[in-house]
């Protein structure tokens, strides 16, 4: 009843008892008057305001009330049409998000308010226009990798980041990377990726600053913050497992090989320098940029301590390894193992018919006994005492016959055939008014040093037939000759010369070395041994006060211009003949036999020695033995095998 009364209008209330009385007695009872429910108010206060210009992401809003405060919902009409279509029905809020609108478009819209009694009120049609499209710059790049202030980044790190654009435009990027802040070095331009791999590895243990600039299709640019990272410390290669071991002593300087192992944690390519010196720490770099893990030094001295280390490189830097040391052995005193008494022995040579067989015979030239043949048991088996003999050359055919050529002074060259147990004299070669002091053979030709007539070239047939006679220019007496292939090396007076013998009929001088003939420093070459690229000259230096025996080394690599490249001084003694075998030069003089290491021909070193009892004058080497012609000691046989150990 009370609810119905709320809808009555124009009455004055009286107590219920009165009302009932009147109703019953006066006939005043009838239905109450009820007013209808009113509709919602007209929507107003539009936003956007009518006829305004708004961005495409604008929201629509309005105000609307209901007189009875009934719940109200809204139908939203929106579109470019003058009679906009319904886009949302029963919307419960007075704010509406139309999503993204079109640029530069005039929109019409209206709101119809509805209450829960079925009443509705349509608002006016409002208008607004969207603004023209304006391209927005890219968002600021973010999420860098390596992250800000990261330490320990790989030198091959790849830079990455994230970027976006509010308009959805495709982006390109500019990358700046530098060791200064802000970075100045542009390392990439207009790359579409959100990562960058530097073309070269970065520097170890270095602070880097970098920045990315995002650029859209409208050429708008947005730079990132400046980011910083630090690369890792370089783990340069580490050298281990060295040979020779640290502190090793007694090494043969000819057999030293330095070996090492190395490891690089990053797997980088490695290369190595070898530092080797008698100083600690070593400073002399004896090999550079080696790709391998071993090195054979040359020119090591005997009885020395050497310090060495390996400098290991990768592309980012290097590391000096530990310093290690080894010591070489002292020169070896060799032992005489046999002797044949032959007086005034001046020359010696050996012959073997076949490398598979032991030595056949030994031939000794004597100034008092001529030529003496000795077998492998050191027994004299034959001789020809014709008088003075100065040099001997034995040449085997490899099977049954040995030809022996003896330089016999004014008797010329005596020619023998050896049938193992006897000497058979041939016709020989006797130059007129000559004095032959040296002889060498190569193939069918025999080369004779004659200090009166120069160099003779003869051919072995049934006898020695003259092919040519060569007098060196500048003119000097030829005291000795040694043949090496196409060249004959000759010495005498104050000269060393190289003679072209390719045409035996027409030999010619190619080049020479002139030694000093100063009266206070006279250099007199007596003997020569040619081997490979070098010639070794037995030289006497006379100052008027003392006499030195010297081995002079001449480089033959340019025969037209041979060069004196080194000297090895011995004591105050007369020089004798020499012979090369392997890495050794066997030298005779009045101190006996000296063995020089010629692994570095420019730096000869004493490797071994033995006193032969007199003045050693000539030497021949075969197998493990050295045969020395000693003026007082005769034929001395020396075991050289310790040199090779």
SELOTOR-629021 format. One record per residue (C-alpha): z, y, x. Coordinates in steps of 0.1 Angstrom, whole numbers, padded with zeros to 4 digits, always signed. Example, Ala and Ser with C-alpha at 12.3 -4.5 7.8 and 13.67 -1.06 7.14 Angstrom:
BEGIN
+0078-0045+0123 +0071-0011+0137 
***
This chain:
BEGIN
+0000+0000+0000 +0009+0024+0027 -0023+0017+0045 -0042+0026+0014 -0022+0057+0009 -0033+0069+0043 -0067+0074+0029 -0055+0094-0002 -0061+0131-0002 -0046+0160-0023 -0013+0146-0035 +0023+0156-0032 +0047+0128-0029 +0076+0122-0052 +0101+0095-0052 +0087+0062-0063 +0109+0059-0094 +0095+0092-0107 +0060+0081-0100 +0065+0049-0118 +0080+0067-0148 +0052+0091-0151 +0027+0063-0147 +0042+0043-0175 +0051+0071-0200 +0025+0097-0196 -0005+0075-0189 -0010+0090-0154 -0017+0058-0134 -0053+0054-0119 -0071+0043-0084 -0064+0065-0053 -0092+0087-0038 -0103+0074-0003 -0125+0094+0022 -0153+0076+0042 -0151+0068+0080 -0169+0094+0101 -0195+0087+0128 -0190+0094+0165 -0196+0129+0177 -0229+0138+0192 -0232+0128+0229 -0231+0159+0251 -0225+0171+0286 -0254+0151+0302 -0255+0145+0338 -0281+0150+0352 -0282+0183+0334 -0311+0188+0312 -0343+0197+0331 -0326+0192+0365 -0341+0176+0396 -0322+0147+0410 -0325+0120+0437 -0339+0086+0428 -0304+0070+0430 -0289+0094+0405 -0264+0080+0379 -0265+0090+0342 -0233+0102+0324 -0222+0120+0292 -0193+0126+0270 -0187+0115+0234 -0157+0112+0211 -0150+0096+0177 -0131+0115+0150 -0110+0085+0141 -0108+0074+0178 -0126+0043+0169 -0140+0022+0198 -0175+0035+0207 -0204+0018+0225 -0237+0033+0235 -0274+0025+0235 -0292+0041+0265 -0328+0051+0261 -0346+0061+0294 -0382+0064+0305 -0410+0087+0314 -0422+0086+0278 -0412+0115+0255 -0397+0088+0232 -0379+0069+0258 -0374+0031+0253 -0341+0014+0250 -0329+0001+0284 -0294-0009+0276 -0277-0017+0243 -0239-0018+0236 -0231-0002+0269 -0193+0003+0270 -0191+0030+0296 -0202+0066+0295 -0217+0062+0329 -0250+0043+0335 -0267+0032+0367 -0304+0030+0361 -0310+0014+0396 -0336+0031+0417 -0358+0056+0399 -0393+0065+0408 -0400+0095+0430 -0414+0127+0415 -0412+0115+0379 -0401+0134+0347 -0377+0112+0328 -0365+0115+0292 -0333+0100+0280 -0309+0100+0252 -0277+0083+0241 -0269+0067+0207 -0232+0064+0201 -0219+0036+0178 -0184+0029+0165 -0170-0003+0152 -0175+0007+0116 -0213+0007+0119 -0216+0044+0123 -0239+0058+0149 -0249+0092+0162 -0280+0099+0183 -0278+0125+0209 -0306+0149+0218 -0334+0138+0242 -0326+0152+0276 -0349+0154+0306 -0346+0154+0343 -0371+0150+0372 -0367+0130+0404 -0372+0146+0437 -0401+0138+0459 -0397+0109+0483 -0380+0120+0515 -0380+0095+0544 -0346+0090+0560 -0341+0084+0597 -0331+0049+0609 -0295+0039+0609 -0277+0041+0642 -0282+0009+0662 -0250-0012+0665 -0235-0045+0676 -0247-0044+0713 -0247-0075+0735 -0233-0074+0761 -0206-0057+0741 -0192-0024+0752 -0173-0025+0785 -0181-0062+0790 -0175-0074+0826 -0191-0104+0843 -0225-0102+0827 -0252-0124+0842 -0277-0106+0863 -0304-0122+0841 -0287-0111+0809 -0308-0103+0778 -0298-0071+0760 -0296-0073+0722 -0285-0051+0692 -0289-0047+0655 -0307-0019+0636 -0318-0010+0601 -0335+0017+0581 -0323+0031+0548 -0359+0033+0535 -0367-0002+0547 -0392+0011+0571 -0402-0012+0600 -0386-0001+0633 -0395+0000+0669 -0371+0006+0697 -0369+0025+0730 -0345+0010+0756 -0329+0030+0784 -0310+0011+0812 -0296+0027+0843 -0267+0028+0867 -0259+0064+0858 -0244+0078+0826 -0262+0087+0804 -0290+0063+0813 -0323+0080+0824 -0345+0050+0832 -0367+0040+0802 -0373+0003+0806 -0390-0005+0772 -0410+0015+0748 -0418+0008+0711 -0407-0028+0711 -0403-0044+0677 -0377-0070+0687 -0340-0062+0687 -0336-0077+0722 -0349-0069+0757 -0352-0091+0787 -0354-0070+0819 -0384-0080+0841 -0362-0083+0872 -0327-0096+0877 -0300-0069+0877 -0278-0061+0907 -0247-0081+0911 -0213-0063+0907 -0229-0032+0893 -0220-0009+0863 -0249-0005+0839 -0253+0020+0811 -0278+0014+0783 -0289+0029+0750 -0313+0020+0722 -0333+0046+0702 -0345+0033+0668 -0377+0048+0655 -0393+0044+0621 -0428+0049+0609 -0422+0085+0601 -0413+0090+0638 -0377+0097+0630 -0354+0086+0658 -0318+0077+0659 -0301+0069+0692 -0272+0045+0696 -0241+0052+0714 -0242+0048+0752 -0230+0013+0760 -0216+0000+0793 -0213-0034+0810 -0207-0047+0845 -0226-0076+0861 -0209-0105+0877 -0200-0106+0914 -0228-0124+0934 -0220-0159+0944 -0242-0160+0975 -0252-0194+0989 -0224-0213+1007 -0232-0233+1039 -0215-0266+1044 -0219-0299+1063 -0231-0286+1096 -0243-0304+1127 -0235-0303+1155 -0199-0304+1144 -0176-0275+1153 -0163-0278+1189 -0187-0306+1200 -0191-0308+1238 -0214-0324+1263 -0246-0319+1243 -0280-0323+1260 -0295-0288+1256 -0329-0303+1251 -0318-0324+1221 -0297-0299+1201 -0308-0296+1165 -0289-0274+1142 -0286-0288+1106 -0268-0275+1076 -0265-0279+1039 -0263-0250+1014 -0255-0245+0977 -0262-0216+0954 -0241-0216+0922 -0268-0198+0902 -0296-0222+0915 -0314-0193+0931 -0340-0199+0958 -0324-0197+0993 -0336-0189+1028 -0317-0188+1060 -0313-0169+1093 -0298-0186+1124 -0275-0166+1146 -0269-0182+1180 -0253-0167+1210 -0229-0171+1239 -0209-0143+1223 -0183-0148+1196 -0192-0139+1169 -0229-0144+1175 -0252-0115+1171 -0286-0128+1183 -0308-0138+1154 -0329-0167+1168 -0346-0177+1136 -0353-0158+1103 -0362-0166+1068 -0362-0203+1072 -0369-0222+1040 -0356-0255+1054 -0321-0266+1065 -0326-0273+1102 -0336-0255+1134 -0342-0266+1170 -0333-0240+1195 -0351-0237+1228 -0340-0223+1261 -0304-0234+1258 -0285-0233+1291 -0266-0261+1307 -0229-0260+1309 -0225-0232+1283 -0206-0227+1250 -0227-0215+1221 -0214-0198+1189 -0235-0200+1158 -0236-0193+1121 -0260-0195+1093 -0268-0164+1072 -0277-0177+1037 -0298-0155+1014 -0308-0155+0978 -0327-0128+0960 -0295-0109+0953 -0279-0108+0987 -0266-0129+1016 -0235-0145+1029 -0226-0151+1066 -0213-0186+1071 -0184-0195+1093 -0188-0193+1131 -0190-0227+1147 -0194-0236+1184 -0208-0264+1206 -0210-0268+1244 -0239-0281+1265 -0233-0305+1293 -0234-0295+1330 -0266-0303+1350 -0266-0340+1358 -0263-0353+1393 -0289-0381+1394 -0286-0412+1415 -0308-0426+1442 -0315-0463+1434 -0339-0472+1461 -0353-0461+1495 -0382-0471+1517 -0381-0456+1553 -0413-0438+1559 -0412-0410+1585 -0424-0375+1577 -0433-0383+1541 -0453-0354+1526 -0470-0367+1495 -0465-0394+1469 -0482-0407+1438 -0479-0438+1416 -0504-0460+1398 -0502-0484+1369 -0532-0503+1355 -0520-0506+1320 -0492-0488+1301 -0479-0522+1290 -0473-0532+1326 -0448-0519+1351 -0458-0497+1380 -0484-0512+1402 -0481-0494+1436 -0466-0463+1451 -0486-0444+1476 -0470-0422+1503 -0488-0397+1525 -0471-0393+1559 -0477-0367+1586 -0472-0395+1612 -0481-0427+1594 -0512-0418+1573 -0512-0436+1540 -0486-0462+1530 -0488-0485+1500 -0455-0497+1485 -0452-0522+1456 -0428-0521+1427 -0402-0541+1447 -0402-0512+1473 -0419-0534+1498 -0446-0519+1521 -0477-0540+1514 -0503-0520+1534 -0509-0488+1553 -0536-0469+1573 -0522-0449+1601 -0550-0425+1607 -0527-0396+1616 -0517-0366+1594 -0517-0369+1557 -0507-0340+1534 -0513-0351+1498 -0523-0382+1479 -0537-0387+1444 -0539-0422+1428 -0563-0428+1399 -0565-0462+1382 -0593-0474+1360 -0566-0491+1338 -0575-0526+1347 -0581-0538+1383 -0588-0509+1406 -0570-0479+1418 -0587-0451+1437 -0566-0434+1462 -0576-0400+1476 -0557-0386+1506 -0559-0350+1519 -0559-0356+1556 -0562-0321+1571 -0592-0319+1595 -0602-0354+1586 -0611-0343+1551 -0604-0365+1521 -0600-0402+1528 -0610-0425+1499 -0594-0460+1493 -0597-0488+1468 -0566-0508+1461 -0568-0544+1450 -0530-0545+1445 -0522-0559+1479 -0545-0542+1502 -0562-0509+1510 -0599-0507+1516 -0612-0475+1531 -0642-0459+1516 -0665-0433+1531 -0644-0404+1520 -0654-0368+1523 -0652-0347+1554 -0662-0310+1550 -0673-0293+1582 -0647-0273+1600 -0623-0280+1571 -0586-0285+1567 -0578-0303+1534 -0543-0298+1522 -0544-0308+1485 -0564-0332+1462 -0566-0339+1425 -0588-0361+1404 -0601-0359+1368 -0626-0383+1354 -0652-0391+1380 -0646-0359+1399 -0623-0352+1428 -0612-0317+1436 -0603-0309+1472 -0583-0279+1484 -0595-0267+1518 -0578-0237+1533 -0608-0230+1555 -0636-0235+1530 -0621-0230+1495 -0625-0255+1467 -0647-0286+1469 -0658-0305+1439 -0669-0340+1447 -0680-0370+1426 -0668-0405+1431 -0697-0430+1434 -0697-0455+1463 -0683-0426+1483 -0673-0390+1475 -0705-0370+1471 -0703-0332+1472 -0712-0315+1440 -0702-0279+1449 -0682-0257+1471 -0664-0227+1456 -0649-0198+1475 -0626-0178+1452 -0631-0140+1446 -0610-0122+1458 -0613-0144+1489 -0582-0164+1497 -0576-0198+1513 -0571-0226+1489 -0539-0245+1498 -0536-0267+1466 -0554-0276+1434 -0543-0289+1400 -0568-0297+1372 -0561-0292+1335 -0591-0299+1313 -0619-0274+1319 -0600-0254+1345 -0588-0259+1381 -0558-0239+1391 -0558-0230+1428 -0533-0212+1451 -0533-0198+1486 -0527-0167+1505 -0511-0143+1480 -0531-0155+1450 -0531-0178+1420 -0565-0183+1404 -0581-0201+1374 -0615-0216+1381 -0639-0226+1353 -0651-0261+1362 -0670-0270+1330 -0702-0270+1351 -0692-0288+1383 -0724-0275+1400 -0715-0239+1393 -0677-0233+1392 -0667-0196+1385 -0635-0176+1388 -0620-0166+1355 -0588-0148+1363 -0561-0146+1389 -0526-0134+1396 -0520-0114+1428 -0486-0119+1445 -0470-0093+1467 -0480-0092+1504 -0456-0064+1513 -0440-0070+1546 -0405-0067+1532 -0413-0088+1502 -0440-0114+1508 -0447-0139+1480 -0467-0169+1494 -0478-0196+1469 -0481-0231+1484 -0484-0256+1456 -0494-0256+1419 -0490-0279+1389 -0509-0272+1357 -0497-0286+1324 -0508-0275+1290 -0506-0237+1286 -0486-0231+1318 -0490-0234+1356 -0460-0238+1378 -0464-0224+1413 -0442-0233+1442 -0437-0199+1459 -0419-0188+1490 -0405-0152+1491 -0401-0139+1527 -0381-0107+1531 -0379-0110+1569 -0342-0117+1566 -0342-0147+1543 -0366-0171+1526 -0363-0181+1490 -0380-0210+1472 -0392-0198+1438 -0409-0214+1409 -0433-0189+1394 -0445-0195+1358 -0480-0183+1348 -0492-0183+1312 -0528-0197+1309 -0533-0190+1272 -0559-0164+1283 -0576-0179+1314 -0594-0146+1320 -0561-0128+1322 -0534-0152+1333 -0499-0137+1332 -0468-0142+1353 -0441-0147+1327 -0411-0160+1346 -0395-0169+1379 -0368-0194+1389 -0350-0187+1421 -0336-0214+1443 -0317-0213+1476 -0329-0202+1510 -0352-0232+1514 -0389-0240+1516 -0407-0249+1484 -0423-0283+1479 -0446-0299+1453 -0438-0303+1416 -0446-0325+1387 -0442-0321+1349 -0429-0349+1327 -0420-0342+1291 -0396-0312+1290 -0389-0313+1327 -0403-0299+1359 -0394-0320+1389 -0392-0297+1419 -0389-0306+1456 -0375-0284+1484 -0352-0287+1513 -0322-0290+1490 -0337-0323+1477 -0348-0327+1441 -0342-0302+1413 -0350-0309+1377 -0357-0279+1356 -0357-0277+1318 -0391-0262+1308 -0386-0264+1270 -0389-0226+1272 -0413-0221+1301 -0403-0184+1304 -0366-0193+1309 -0363-0223+1333 -0329-0239+1336 -0314-0264+1359 -0310-0298+1342 -0303-0322+1370 -0303-0325+1408 -0299-0349+1437 -0298-0345+1474 -0324-0367+1490 -0310-0364+1526 -0338-0343+1540 -0366-0319+1530 -0381-0333+1498 -0418-0324+1499 -0435-0341+1469 -0427-0360+1437 -0442-0384+1412 -0427-0395+1379 -0433-0428+1361 -0411-0443+1333 -0374-0439+1341 -0379-0433+1378 -0388-0404+1400 -0404-0411+1434 -0397-0384+1461 -0414-0381+1494 -0387-0368+1518 -0395-0358+1553 -0364-0374+1567 -0354-0398+1540 -0388-0414+1534 -0396-0426+1499 -0366-0421+1476 -0364-0437+1441 -0342-0418+1416 -0331-0429+1381 -0339-0401+1357 -0328-0419+1325 -0295-0398+1322 -0317-0367+1316 -0328-0382+1283 -0294-0393+1270 
***
